[in-house]
Amino acid sequence: MRLIGNKTHGDLAEIAISEFINQYMYDFKSIHVGKDLYRAKSKEEDIKIINEITKEEFPVSLKAYGNGPLQLSTDKESKMFARLSKEKKNITDKKRIDEILNGDAFSDFQNINVLPLIYDENKKQCNILVFDYLKAKKETVKILKMSEGKGRLHPVFRFFNLKDEYICEVRYGGTDANALQRGLWTHTKNGIEYFESITNGWIDYSHNLILVKLFSHALVSSEIGHTNALEKIKNDIIRLKKQSGLYK
């Protein structure tokens, strides 16, 4: 997807993951809501997944980042930063930390379903990770305010565990900070102990130039051509399902 462009690969991934769930994950249905809720999202969600047996629904926010800093949630109103700023000193009392993380400002701390694909383009490897919010919340024993400097325009609040290992951080405050950059961040290298890999670690990938050609040709062909191509692709999906034993 990144071969097509950095500004579009995330949008393409949203419709791809949604269709993957519909085609290959029985008992689940997915709806791409990213553009249906254009700039009016009540939650951070790109797709909505529905368990067709229990009827439970939950939103998922998709991310595509390099191996390093990763934004877990935005905090446009700067509630988390403002709450931590009220503390007069670094927070090292576990009971106090639990009170803060269980408060209104951090109410979404464990309710955000983020599915990040982390990539290393030099090695042509990727990793799909899930951040363990519950573990992070449970093991945070120290929250330190890191002042401006070392390239930072704004202070950040960093969370650490008993071993002084990095967990995550709350970034940016004030009206001059980028609202889209505010919120909860982590680092896929420094905070790797708080991630679970659903690909069982790094997997190799290769560029699919044929897919790029398919997109480019589709954009300059007619609806008749789209219909014919779609039928061939549907048949190929059936072939893949039979091959994997998923076909009903």
VMD Tcl script that draws the C-alpha trace (Angstrom):
set ca {
  {0.00 0.00 0.00}
  {2.89 2.36 0.74}
  {4.08 1.99 -2.86}
  {0.99 3.97 -3.86}
  {1.76 6.77 -1.42}
  {2.26 7.73 2.20}
  {-0.87 9.89 2.18}
  {-3.11 7.08 0.94}
  {-1.74 3.83 2.34}
  {-3.60 4.20 5.63}
  {-6.95 4.73 3.92}
  {-6.35 1.73 1.66}
  {-5.46 -0.42 4.67}
  {-8.76 0.49 6.33}
  {-10.90 -0.88 3.50}
  {-8.55 -3.86 3.06}
  {-8.73 -4.95 6.72}
  {-12.49 -4.45 6.77}
  {-12.93 -6.68 3.73}
  {-10.45 -9.25 5.10}
  {-12.64 -9.65 8.18}
  {-15.80 -9.99 6.07}
  {-14.22 -12.59 3.79}
  {-12.11 -14.70 6.13}
  {-13.36 -14.32 9.70}
  {-16.64 -16.19 10.00}
  {-19.11 -15.02 12.68}
  {-17.71 -11.50 12.40}
  {-18.74 -8.59 10.21}
  {-16.82 -5.38 9.65}
  {-17.93 -1.94 8.52}
  {-15.53 0.73 7.32}
  {-16.60 3.83 9.21}
  {-13.57 6.03 8.62}
  {-15.21 8.19 5.99}
  {-18.82 7.65 7.05}
  {-17.95 9.61 10.19}
  {-15.81 12.11 8.32}
  {-14.36 14.51 10.89}
  {-17.23 13.73 13.28}
  {-15.99 10.63 15.04}
  {-17.24 10.15 18.59}
  {-14.50 7.56 19.07}
  {-11.15 6.89 17.47}
  {-12.27 4.28 14.99}
  {-11.59 3.37 11.41}
  {-13.59 0.15 11.29}
  {-16.36 -1.32 13.41}
  {-16.37 -5.06 14.06}
  {-19.58 -6.90 14.93}
  {-19.74 -10.36 16.47}
  {-22.74 -11.81 14.61}
  {-23.38 -14.37 17.36}
  {-23.30 -12.15 20.45}
  {-24.08 -8.92 18.52}
  {-21.28 -7.21 20.43}
  {-19.75 -4.26 18.57}
  {-16.36 -2.69 19.08}
  {-14.38 -0.03 17.20}
  {-10.82 -0.48 15.96}
  {-8.34 2.23 15.07}
  {-5.72 1.18 12.51}
  {-2.20 2.57 12.57}
  {0.79 2.23 10.24}
  {4.05 3.42 11.77}
  {7.77 2.84 11.50}
  {9.51 0.97 14.33}
  {9.71 3.66 17.01}
  {7.28 6.26 18.42}
  {3.64 5.18 18.14}
  {0.55 7.24 18.94}
  {-2.02 5.15 20.79}
  {-4.71 7.80 21.12}
  {-5.27 11.47 20.46}
  {-6.24 13.83 23.24}
  {-7.50 16.86 21.34}
  {-8.84 18.50 24.51}
  {-5.58 17.77 26.35}
  {-7.43 16.20 29.29}
  {-4.67 13.76 30.18}
  {-1.92 16.35 29.98}
  {-3.96 18.88 31.98}
  {-4.71 16.31 34.68}
  {-1.08 15.31 35.10}
  {-0.03 18.97 35.10}
  {-2.08 19.52 38.26}
  {0.41 17.42 40.21}
  {3.07 19.60 41.83}
  {5.81 17.00 41.53}
  {6.67 13.67 39.95}
  {4.13 11.00 40.86}
  {5.65 8.00 42.62}
  {2.81 6.94 44.93}
  {1.09 3.88 43.42}
  {-2.25 4.66 45.05}
  {-2.16 8.18 43.63}
  {-1.24 6.84 40.18}
  {-4.18 4.42 40.26}
  {-6.55 7.24 41.22}
  {-5.36 9.31 38.26}
  {-5.51 6.46 35.75}
  {-8.98 5.48 36.95}
  {-10.23 9.08 36.75}
  {-12.27 10.79 34.04}
  {-9.27 12.21 32.19}
  {-7.98 8.68 31.55}
  {-11.38 7.02 31.06}
  {-10.41 5.93 27.53}
  {-7.01 4.59 28.60}
  {-8.07 0.95 28.25}
  {-11.04 1.35 25.92}
  {-9.16 2.18 22.73}
  {-8.65 -0.73 20.36}
  {-5.57 0.14 18.34}
  {-4.22 -2.26 15.72}
  {-0.80 -0.98 14.60}
  {1.22 -2.39 11.73}
  {4.86 -1.57 12.39}
  {7.22 -1.70 9.44}
  {10.94 -1.64 8.79}
  {11.34 -0.69 5.15}
  {15.10 -1.24 5.14}
  {14.71 -4.88 6.17}
  {11.34 -5.28 4.41}
  {9.77 -6.65 7.57}
  {6.58 -5.83 9.43}
  {4.97 -6.68 12.75}
  {1.34 -6.36 13.84}
  {1.19 -5.47 17.53}
  {-1.43 -4.92 20.21}
  {-0.62 -2.68 23.19}
  {-1.53 -4.20 26.56}
  {-3.29 -1.30 28.30}
  {-4.21 -3.35 31.36}
  {-0.62 -4.43 31.95}
  {0.62 -0.88 31.41}
  {-1.91 0.49 33.86}
  {-1.17 -2.18 36.46}
  {2.62 -1.86 36.28}
  {2.97 1.93 36.19}
  {4.65 2.93 39.46}
  {6.18 6.24 38.45}
  {5.12 9.15 36.23}
  {7.85 11.71 35.56}
  {7.55 15.10 33.91}
  {10.27 15.49 31.32}
  {10.93 19.16 30.61}
  {11.56 20.82 27.31}
  {14.86 20.14 25.62}
  {16.54 17.57 23.41}
  {14.35 18.58 20.49}
  {11.12 18.78 22.53}
  {9.05 21.96 22.28}
  {6.69 20.78 25.02}
  {7.16 18.68 28.18}
  {5.95 15.09 28.31}
  {4.88 12.81 31.14}
  {6.57 9.41 30.96}
  {5.35 6.25 32.68}
  {7.80 3.72 34.15}
  {7.58 0.33 35.88}
  {9.41 -1.01 38.95}
  {12.53 -1.72 36.88}
  {12.59 1.87 35.60}
  {11.62 0.55 32.17}
  {9.71 2.84 29.83}
  {6.00 2.04 29.30}
  {4.32 4.99 27.56}
  {3.92 8.76 27.75}
  {1.40 11.60 27.57}
  {2.56 14.23 25.10}
  {1.99 17.90 24.51}
  {-0.08 20.55 26.16}
  {-1.10 24.11 25.56}
  {-2.92 25.74 22.67}
  {0.24 26.05 20.60}
  {0.71 22.28 20.46}
  {-0.57 20.31 17.49}
  {-3.94 18.89 18.57}
  {-3.44 15.79 16.44}
  {-0.12 15.09 18.15}
  {-1.47 15.33 21.67}
  {-2.35 12.22 23.58}
  {-0.98 8.87 24.64}
  {2.16 7.64 22.92}
  {4.52 4.73 23.36}
  {7.64 3.45 21.62}
  {7.67 0.06 19.92}
  {11.36 -0.46 20.69}
  {11.56 0.93 24.22}
  {8.17 -0.36 25.38}
  {8.16 -3.72 23.59}
  {7.35 -5.59 26.84}
  {3.89 -4.03 26.70}
  {3.02 -5.32 23.25}
  {1.70 -8.63 22.03}
  {2.55 -9.58 18.45}
  {-0.30 -11.23 16.57}
  {2.11 -12.16 13.78}
  {4.43 -13.93 16.25}
  {7.16 -11.39 15.64}
  {8.60 -9.83 12.50}
  {7.57 -11.25 9.14}
  {9.12 -10.61 5.74}
  {7.24 -8.90 2.95}
  {7.97 -8.04 -0.67}
  {6.66 -5.34 -2.96}
  {3.64 -6.27 -5.04}
  {4.06 -4.15 -8.16}
  {1.19 -5.97 -9.87}
  {-1.20 -4.60 -7.23}
  {-0.05 -1.05 -8.00}
  {-0.69 -1.70 -11.71}
  {-4.13 -3.08 -10.86}
  {-5.06 0.11 -9.00}
  {-3.72 2.40 -11.72}
  {-5.50 0.53 -14.52}
  {-8.76 0.37 -12.57}
  {-8.77 4.15 -12.15}
  {-8.68 4.70 -15.92}
  {-11.00 1.88 -17.00}
  {-14.80 1.69 -17.22}
  {-17.39 0.26 -14.85}
  {-17.73 -2.72 -17.17}
  {-14.03 -3.44 -16.73}
  {-14.40 -3.08 -12.95}
  {-17.28 -5.58 -12.93}
  {-15.35 -8.16 -14.95}
  {-12.23 -7.75 -12.81}
  {-14.26 -8.02 -9.60}
  {-15.72 -11.36 -10.69}
  {-12.24 -12.75 -11.31}
  {-11.06 -11.49 -7.92}
  {-14.08 -13.03 -6.18}
  {-13.26 -16.37 -7.78}
  {-9.68 -16.06 -6.55}
  {-10.94 -15.39 -2.99}
  {-12.99 -18.60 -3.20}
  {-9.84 -20.43 -4.33}
  {-7.92 -19.08 -1.34}
  {-10.70 -20.09 1.06}
  {-10.79 -23.62 -0.32}
  {-7.02 -23.81 -0.09}
  {-7.06 -22.80 3.59}
  {-10.12 -24.88 4.51}
  {-12.26 -21.84 5.26}
  {-14.70 -22.22 2.40}
  {-18.26 -23.13 3.40}
}
mol new
graphics top color blue
foreach p $ca { graphics top sphere $p radius 0.5 }
foreach p [lrange $ca 0 end-1] q [lrange $ca 1 end] { graphics top cylinder $p $q radius 0.2 }
display resetview
